[in-house]
Amino acid sequence: MALFLQALLLTAPAAWGQDCSGHGVTWGPGIGPPPAGCGSGGTGPSGGSATCQNPSCSSPPCAAPLLGDVGCTSVAGAETYAHELLSAGDTISSGAHIYGPFEAGFTSQQDNIIRTWGCSTPSVVYDTEGGTDIGIAERKVAHACGIEFPRLEGNTYFGVVGPCGGHANDYHFHKSFSCLYAQSGGHSTKVGDVASHGIYGKWEDYDLKRLPLLDACGAHIGPTPDSSTPVYHYHVQDQAPFTVGCHGPSQSGGLVSVAVCRSLYSDCDDDGGSGTTITTKTGNVQYDRFCPCFDASGSNMGGNIQELPALSSSEIYFSSVSTVSTSSTSSTMATTATTTTTTATTTTTASANGDLSTTTTAEAQKSTTTASQATNGDASTTSTGSSEDPSSTSSTAVNAGGASAGSSTTASSSTIPDSNEDLRTTVTSEALSISMRIFSVHAWTFFGIFVLTY
């Protein structure tokens, strides 16, 4: 009888249409409410944390789970600030879940958490569809609740995820991993395993401020602290997908393009490219829910894909500090009783380290033959900007005429004669004028001598 009752208890959820096996994958903290009869959603069915299950990918590239484990951490760390159930200094054990970028939405199951964020009416952020990344979700909350989010107040951090990048009782990471590796030295150390490849902190070289150029899966091929031979490995990213967009490498063992990544997911471009308009504190965003493949512009929408630089660059990194130098030289010609037209030409060159140099020269040319030349002093300005976001690592130099660096601009109000011909005409005109003055002096001198003599 006891064995019968034990078997009945084990099979009851299935018999009653309740399957609790999806904890951490289809339901749970940060994913969604549990099925009826599966508890509050705070822990696994047995009351403890579910064990991380690192997925496999035997024939890459493969789609990564959209909800649930895409990998597992291999090191422990300590949270820096209090967040939800964790206090500052609490240990985050190794073997923690690594999730992809998406939340499964917010419902009444998260009301208490939403209120602690400072949102008095939790329902304004409800999202039963889910499929938005952590960054978009936090910006949406900030707008809907009219709060700064995420934010730090004293020793408490308010955000969908904590400062180390994870949350919930059954702790899982979505981003950052900042407490699992040191912001120092060269290449960041390993923080976990994603399928059969390692995932490292965000730096290709911290001391040199180099960030990695990554494919659509979030990886590239290069040396690591664990291998002097270049290997395919992932890096944590500051922008979506934060962890991984897919499991690579490509079929040929190389990098994975955005188009190939999106072909792995039925949710990518399943709406004909229309996407969903999500209102955030910084404006409206067109977004493709549950599509983890983001292009160089940060978009996961189907149209006008901007391929990631890693696919065409011979380098595996870029500098997180950009320097832009702008030199402006102008020459003007003072004219006398003439009509002057001006052309402005902007020339942009890129040096080997990616710096931009923009030179703007304005030349005034005459349409008549009488002129005197004057040159103004040169002006030179230099500006330096710093960015740690690959989507924000480009710097724009603006020339005196308002054109952005990278363009060539010519402004002309009429047809301009050849400058050499114009100069020859000017010289000839001036020489003729001098000759006439000399002739006049000689003529008057000869006339005066003639009068005095006779």
C-alpha positions in Angstrom: 0.0 0.0 0.0 2.8 2.4 0.9 4.5 1.7 -2.5 1.2 2.4 -4.2 0.8 5.7 -2.5 4.4 6.7 -3.3 3.8 5.9 -7.0 0.5 7.8 -6.9 2.2 10.9 -5.5 5.0 10.8 -8.1 2.6 10.3 -11.0 -0.2 12.6 -9.7 0.9 15.8 -11.5 1.0 14.1 -14.9 -2.3 12.3 -14.2 -4.0 15.5 -13.3 -2.6 17.4 -16.3 0.1 19.2 -14.2 3.7 18.9 -15.5 6.2 20.6 -13.2 9.3 19.4 -15.1 9.7 22.7 -17.0 11.0 24.7 -14.1 13.8 27.0 -15.2 12.9 26.4 -18.8 9.2 27.1 -19.3 8.4 28.6 -15.9 10.0 30.0 -12.8 11.4 33.3 -11.5 12.1 35.7 -14.4 10.4 33.3 -16.9 6.8 33.0 -16.0 4.2 31.7 -13.5 4.2 27.9 -12.7 1.5 25.5 -13.9 -1.3 25.0 -11.4 -0.2 22.8 -8.6 3.5 23.4 -9.0 4.0 25.8 -6.1 4.8 29.5 -6.1 7.5 29.4 -8.7 10.2 30.5 -6.3 12.0 27.1 -6.3 12.0 23.8 -8.1 9.3 21.2 -7.5 11.2 19.7 -4.6 11.7 23.0 -2.9 15.4 23.5 -3.9 17.2 25.0 -6.8 17.2 23.1 -10.1 20.6 21.9 -11.4 22.0 23.7 -14.3 21.9 21.6 -17.5 24.5 22.7 -20.1 22.9 21.9 -23.5 24.8 20.2 -26.3 25.2 21.1 -30.0 26.5 18.1 -31.9 26.1 19.7 -35.4 26.7 23.5 -35.1 25.4 26.0 -35.6 22.4 25.3 -33.3 19.6 27.3 -31.8 20.2 28.1 -28.1 17.2 27.7 -25.7 15.2 30.9 -25.7 14.2 30.4 -22.1 16.3 28.4 -19.7 19.9 27.2 -19.7 22.2 28.1 -22.6 25.2 27.2 -20.4 26.5 27.0 -16.8 29.0 29.1 -14.8 32.3 27.5 -13.8 33.4 29.9 -11.1 31.8 31.5 -8.0 31.5 35.2 -7.1 30.1 37.6 -4.6 27.2 40.0 -5.2 28.4 43.6 -4.7 25.0 45.2 -3.7 21.8 43.9 -2.2 19.3 42.8 -4.8 16.1 40.9 -4.3 16.9 37.9 -2.2 20.7 38.5 -2.1 22.6 40.8 0.3 25.8 42.5 -0.5 28.6 40.0 -0.2 26.5 36.9 -0.7 28.1 34.2 -2.6 26.9 33.1 -6.0 28.0 29.5 -6.4 29.6 28.0 -9.5 27.3 25.9 -11.6 24.7 28.7 -11.8 22.4 28.9 -14.7 23.4 31.0 -17.7 20.3 32.1 -19.6 19.9 34.0 -22.9 18.8 37.6 -23.1 15.0 37.2 -22.8 12.5 37.5 -20.1 9.2 35.6 -20.5 7.2 38.5 -19.5 5.7 39.9 -16.3 2.4 38.9 -14.7 0.7 39.2 -11.3 3.2 36.5 -10.1 5.9 39.2 -10.0 3.7 41.9 -8.4 5.8 42.0 -5.2 9.0 42.3 -7.1 7.7 45.0 -9.4 6.5 47.0 -6.3 10.0 46.9 -4.8 11.3 48.5 -8.0 9.3 51.5 -7.1 6.4 50.8 -9.4 3.1 51.5 -7.5 0.9 49.9 -10.2 2.6 46.6 -11.3 0.0 46.0 -14.0 1.4 48.8 -16.2 4.4 46.6 -17.0 2.6 43.3 -17.5 3.7 41.5 -20.6 2.1 38.1 -21.2 4.0 37.6 -24.5 7.5 38.0 -23.2 10.5 37.7 -25.5 12.1 41.0 -24.8 15.7 41.2 -23.7 16.7 42.5 -20.3 17.8 45.9 -21.6 14.5 46.6 -23.4 12.6 45.2 -20.4 14.3 47.6 -18.0 13.8 50.6 -20.3 10.1 49.7 -20.7 9.7 49.5 -16.9 11.4 52.9 -16.5 8.9 54.5 -18.9 5.7 52.7 -17.7 6.4 53.4 -14.0 8.1 56.8 -14.4 11.2 55.8 -12.4 14.9 55.6 -12.9 15.6 52.0 -13.7 17.9 50.3 -13.1 19.3 52.4 -10.2 21.4 52.2 -7.1 20.1 53.6 -3.8 22.6 53.3 -1.0 23.7 49.7 -0.8 20.6 48.4 -2.7 20.4 47.9 -6.5 17.1 48.0 -8.2 16.9 46.3 -11.6 15.4 43.3 -13.4 18.7 41.7 -12.7 21.3 42.5 -10.1 24.7 44.2 -10.7 26.3 40.8 -11.3 23.7 40.1 -14.0 21.4 37.6 -12.4 18.4 37.2 -10.2 15.8 34.9 -8.5 16.0 32.3 -5.8 17.2 29.7 -8.3 19.8 32.2 -9.4 20.5 32.6 -13.1 22.5 35.0 -15.2 21.3 37.0 -18.1 24.2 39.4 -18.5 27.3 41.1 -17.0 28.9 38.3 -14.9 30.9 41.2 -13.4 31.5 39.5 -10.1 32.9 36.4 -11.7 36.0 37.9 -13.3 38.5 40.7 -12.6 38.5 44.0 -14.5 42.3 43.9 -14.9 45.1 42.4 -16.9 44.7 41.1 -20.5 42.1 38.7 -21.8 39.2 38.2 -19.4 39.1 34.9 -17.6 36.6 32.1 -18.1 33.2 32.4 -16.4 31.4 29.4 -17.7 30.7 26.8 -20.4 28.2 27.2 -23.2 27.7 23.8 -24.9 31.2 22.7 -25.8 32.9 26.1 -25.7 33.9 28.5 -22.9 32.5 31.9 -22.3 34.8 34.6 -20.9 34.4 38.1 -19.5 33.9 41.0 -21.8 37.5 42.0 -22.4 39.8 40.9 -25.2 42.5 42.9 -23.4 41.6 45.0 -20.4 44.9 46.9 -20.1 44.8 47.9 -23.7 41.0 48.6 -23.6 40.3 46.2 -26.4 36.8 44.6 -26.8 36.3 41.5 -29.0 34.6 41.6 -32.4 32.0 38.8 -32.1 29.8 36.9 -34.5 26.0 36.6 -34.2 26.3 33.7 -31.7 28.5 36.0 -29.5 31.8 34.3 -30.1 35.0 34.6 -32.2 38.2 32.6 -32.8 41.3 33.7 -30.9 43.6 32.8 -28.0 42.4 32.7 -24.5 44.0 32.4 -21.0 43.4 28.7 -21.4 44.6 28.2 -24.9 47.5 29.9 -26.8 46.1 28.3 -29.9 43.1 30.2 -31.4 39.9 28.6 -30.4 36.2 29.4 -30.9 34.9 31.0 -27.6 32.2 33.3 -26.3 32.5 36.7 -24.6 30.0 38.4 -22.3 28.6 41.5 -24.1 27.3 44.8 -22.8 24.5 44.8 -25.4 21.9 42.1 -26.4 22.2 39.2 -26.6 24.5 39.6 -23.6 25.4 35.9 -23.4 24.8 34.0 -26.6 22.7 34.4 -29.7 23.2 30.8 -30.8 25.6 27.9 -30.4 28.4 28.1 -32.9 30.6 27.8 -34.8 29.5 27.7 -38.4 29.3 24.5 -40.4 32.8 25.2 -41.7 34.1 26.0 -38.2 34.1 29.7 -38.7 32.0 32.7 -37.6 28.2 32.7 -37.8 26.5 35.5 -39.7 23.3 37.3 -38.6 21.3 35.7 -41.4 22.5 32.2 -40.5 21.7 32.8 -36.8 18.2 34.0 -37.6 17.6 30.9 -39.8 17.9 28.8 -36.7 14.9 30.3 -35.0 11.3 30.1 -36.2 10.6 33.3 -34.1 12.9 35.4 -36.1 11.1 37.3 -38.9 7.9 35.3 -38.3 5.8 38.4 -38.6 6.8 39.5 -42.0 9.3 42.0 -40.7 6.7 44.2 -39.0 7.9 43.5 -35.4 6.4 44.9 -32.3 6.6 48.6 -31.2 7.8 48.8 -27.6 7.6 52.1 -25.9 10.6 52.9 -23.6 11.9 55.8 -21.7 14.1 56.7 -24.6 11.5 56.3 -27.3 9.8 53.7 -29.4 11.7 50.6 -30.5 10.8 48.1 -33.3 11.5 44.7 -31.9 11.2 41.1 -33.0 10.2 39.1 -29.9 12.2 36.0 -29.1 14.8 36.6 -31.9 18.3 36.6 -30.2 20.2 37.5 -33.4 21.2 41.2 -33.3 23.0 43.0 -36.2 25.7 45.7 -36.1 23.1 48.4 -35.4 21.7 46.5 -32.4 18.5 45.5 -34.3 17.0 42.1 -34.4 14.5 43.0 -37.1 14.4 41.2 -40.4 14.9 44.0 -42.9 18.1 45.8 -43.8 20.5 43.6 -41.9 23.8 45.3 -41.0 26.3 42.5 -40.8 28.6 42.4 -37.8 32.1 43.7 -38.4 33.7 40.4 -37.2 32.6 38.7 -40.4 34.7 41.0 -42.6 37.5 42.1 -40.3 41.0 40.6 -40.1 41.1 41.8 -36.5 39.4 40.0 -33.6 39.1 43.1 -31.4 38.4 46.9 -31.5 39.5 49.7 -29.3 36.9 50.8 -26.7 38.5 54.3 -26.7 38.0 56.3 -29.9 40.0 59.4 -30.7 38.7 61.8 -33.4 41.0 64.6 -34.7 39.5 67.4 -36.8 41.7 69.9 -38.6 40.2 72.8 -40.4 42.2 75.0 -42.7 40.5 77.8 -44.6 41.9 80.2 -47.2 40.1 83.3 -48.4 40.8 85.7 -51.2 39.9 89.4 -50.8 38.6 90.7 -54.1 38.2 94.1 -55.5 35.0 94.8 -57.6 34.7 91.1 -58.4 32.2 88.3 -57.9 33.5 85.4 -55.7 32.2 81.8 -55.6 33.4 79.3 -53.1 33.7 75.5 -53.0 34.0 73.6 -49.7 35.6 70.1 -49.9 35.7 67.7 -47.0 38.2 64.8 -47.1 38.0 62.0 -44.5 40.8 59.4 -44.0 41.1 56.5 -41.7 44.4 55.5 -40.1 45.4 51.9 -39.2 44.1 52.2 -35.7 40.7 53.3 -36.8 41.1 57.0 -36.0 39.4 59.5 -38.3 41.0 62.6 -39.7 38.9 65.1 -41.4 40.2 68.1 -43.3 38.0 70.8 -44.6 39.4 73.3 -47.1 37.5 76.3 -48.5 38.8 77.9 -51.6 37.4 81.1 -53.1 38.0 81.6 -56.8 37.4 84.7 -58.8 35.1 85.2 -61.8 36.9 88.4 -62.9 40.6 89.2 -63.5 41.3 91.8 -60.8 42.1 90.6 -57.3 44.5 90.7 -54.5 45.2 87.7 -52.3 45.1 87.4 -48.5 45.4 84.3 -46.4 43.8 83.9 -43.0 45.4 81.9 -40.1 44.8 78.2 -39.9 42.5 76.8 -37.2 43.0 73.4 -35.6 40.8 71.6 -33.1 41.1 68.1 -31.6 38.5 66.2 -29.6 38.7 62.9 -27.8 35.8 60.7 -26.9 35.6 57.4 -25.0 33.0 54.6 -25.4 32.8 51.0 -24.1 29.7 50.0 -26.1 30.4 48.4 -29.6 27.1 49.9 -30.8 28.4 53.2 -29.5 32.1 52.9 -30.4 31.8 55.0 -33.5 32.8 58.7 -33.3 31.4 61.4 -35.6 33.5 64.4 -36.6 31.6 67.4 -37.9 33.3 69.9 -40.2 32.8 73.6 -40.2 30.1 73.3 -42.8 28.0 70.8 -40.6 28.8 67.7 -42.7 29.5 64.5 -40.7 32.8 62.8 -41.1 32.7 60.0 -43.7 31.0 62.2 -46.3 32.4 64.4 -49.1 30.6 67.7 -49.6 30.9 70.2 -52.4 28.9 73.4 -52.3 29.1 75.7 -55.4 26.9 78.6 -56.5 28.2 78.9 -60.1 30.6 77.5 -62.5 34.2 78.0 -61.3 37.0 78.7 -63.7 40.2 76.6 -63.7 42.4 77.9 -60.8 45.6 77.8 -62.8 44.0 79.7 -65.7 42.6 82.2 -63.2 46.0 82.7 -61.6 47.6 83.2 -65.0 45.0 85.7 -65.9 45.5 87.6 -62.6 49.3 87.6 -63.1 48.9 88.9 -66.7 46.5 91.6 -65.6 48.8 92.8 -62.8 51.9 92.7 -65.1 49.9 94.8 -67.7 48.9 97.3 -65.0 52.6 97.7 -63.9 53.8 98.1 -67.5 51.2 100.8 -68.1 52.4 102.7 -65.0 56.0 102.4 -66.0 55.1 103.6 -69.5 53.2 106.5 -68.0 56.2 107.6 -65.8 58.5 107.4 -68.8 56.2 109.4 -71.0 55.8 112.2 -68.4 59.6 112.2 -67.8 60.2 112.5 -71.5 57.6 115.3 -71.8 59.2 117.3 -68.9 62.7 117.0 -70.5 61.3 118.1 -73.8 59.7 121.2 -72.3 62.8 122.2 -70.3 65.0 121.8 -73.3 62.9 123.8 -75.7 
